[in-house]
Amino acid sequence: MIGTNELLMIFGVIVLLFGAAKLPELARSMGSSMGEFKKAQKESELNLKEFEKSLKEPAAPKSKVQETAQRLGIEIRGKTDDQLLDEIQKSTERPKEVSEP
């Protein structure tokens, strides 16, 4: 463990290298760097937990209706095949926008 004398010596060397005027700027940049690092660390831990959760839950096989709805960009979570069929039918009945050349 670093003692008090060692910390004072390190701080003195830092003051000599960077000057007293640059210390607040240096501390600010170090603080923002640490904040970004902690943010990235939390995000990666969350991604890892989600990945582990997805490995534990067995993936239910998708029906053809679900696959078709997903390809059309329709949200399939929590919907029955009948509901999805209705949404597929509605999406195919809408007139497509035609871009003029």
SULMOZI-V44765 format. One record per residue. N is the residue number from 0. PSI is psi in whole degrees, -180 to 180 (NA if undefined). Layout:
# SULMOZI-V44765
N_PSI ; N_PSI
This chain:
# SULMOZI-V44765
0_145 ; 1_132 ; 2_-179 ; 3_-43 ; 4_-43 ; 5_-41 ; 6_-42 ; 7_-38 ; 8_-43 ; 9_-44 ; 10_-40 ; 11_-42 ; 12_-40 ; 13_-43 ; 14_-41 ; 15_-39 ; 16_-46 ; 17_-21 ; 18_154 ; 19_-29 ; 20_-30 ; 21_-12 ; 22_-45 ; 23_-40 ; 24_-41 ; 25_-44 ; 26_-41 ; 27_-46 ; 28_-36 ; 29_-39 ; 30_-44 ; 31_-35 ; 32_-43 ; 33_-39 ; 34_-45 ; 35_-40 ; 36_-45 ; 37_-38 ; 38_-46 ; 39_-37 ; 40_-45 ; 41_-41 ; 42_-42 ; 43_-36 ; 44_-39 ; 45_-44 ; 46_-40 ; 47_-43 ; 48_-41 ; 49_-40 ; 50_-44 ; 51_-39 ; 52_-40 ; 53_-30 ; 54_-33 ; 55_-35 ; 56_126 ; 57_136 ; 58_122 ; 59_137 ; 60_138 ; 61_142 ; 62_169 ; 63_-36 ; 64_-44 ; 65_-42 ; 66_-43 ; 67_-43 ; 68_-40 ; 69_-39 ; 70_-31 ; 71_-4 ; 72_22 ; 73_134 ; 74_126 ; 75_-11 ; 76_129 ; 77_14 ; 78_144 ; 79_168 ; 80_-36 ; 81_-42 ; 82_-40 ; 83_-39 ; 84_-41 ; 85_-44 ; 86_-37 ; 87_-44 ; 88_-43 ; 89_-40 ; 90_-29 ; 91_-21 ; 92_-24 ; 93_137 ; 94_136 ; 95_143 ; 96_132 ; 97_127 ; 98_137 ; 99_143 ; 100_NA
